[in-house]
């Protein structure tokens, strides 16, 4: 549970509904509500939340409420909802400044961001945000394949993904990219793996975080599976896809399977841990054919909801 939820909730504090697993001990600060894009066919998270920018006064009230309870113990802050860096740069700089004043022991402030938004931000604005204390950006790549990016309505091209990643790194941000295993389905897993590795190699992000596509009610791909127009990738295919992805990576990134959706934990620092990571996948692929308990455990993942 993120810091503050139990004691802040009775005060009317407005919590972001979602945050990365890596922000589990962070103070959560809601700067925007919903997703300004909200068209990705794999996602159901913000479908019922109209996008809006919260008034600065409300945000500052939440910071003060949190400061009264957690001033000395707050080390990290996560800013939500899905793409809060699209607000005016001067407003976000003010918010970051107030956060640092309220919590003198802050070591990290992070936010979700869209590649398209980063592309549009002038480099000097990105540098201002970094200098004001925003340290890490969490960005959904999902896939580096141009055809798949179009079919899932991601709203960015591979070239824009690369441009955004390089701009963010040049501005001094830690860059955390999310890859969605299985988003190519049973038919397009190889182009997904190769295209994604190609984009990651050009960016060389600080973190590569993998998630496994599990259809969620309310998303376009859930309906497509029900209609028979999208064939979900099998457990074996997803393991082989991840194997091909790692084989083709030429990066210096930390690779993390830090999400409940993933079938097996594959973690390491690239390139030095690549062989060990591939061995883990080899062992899982071998066991999958002979171990009924493992197959049942994988199948239970497929029914997870609210991811």
Secondary structure, DSSP 8 states (H G I E B T S, - for coil): --BTHHHHHTTT----S---GGGTTSEEEESEES-SS---TT--TTTTS--EE--HHHHHHHHHHHHHHHTTT--EEEEESS-GGGS-HHHHHHHHHHHHHH-TT--EEEEEE-HHHHHHS-HHHHHHHHHHT--EEEEEEE---HHHHHHTT-S--HHHHHHHHHHHHHTT-EEEEEEEETTTTTTSHHHHHHHHHHHHHHH--SEEEEEE----TTSHHHHHHHHTSS----HHHHHHHHHHHHHT-----EEE--STT-SS---EETTTTHHHHHHHHHHHHHHHHH-HHHHHHHHHHTT----
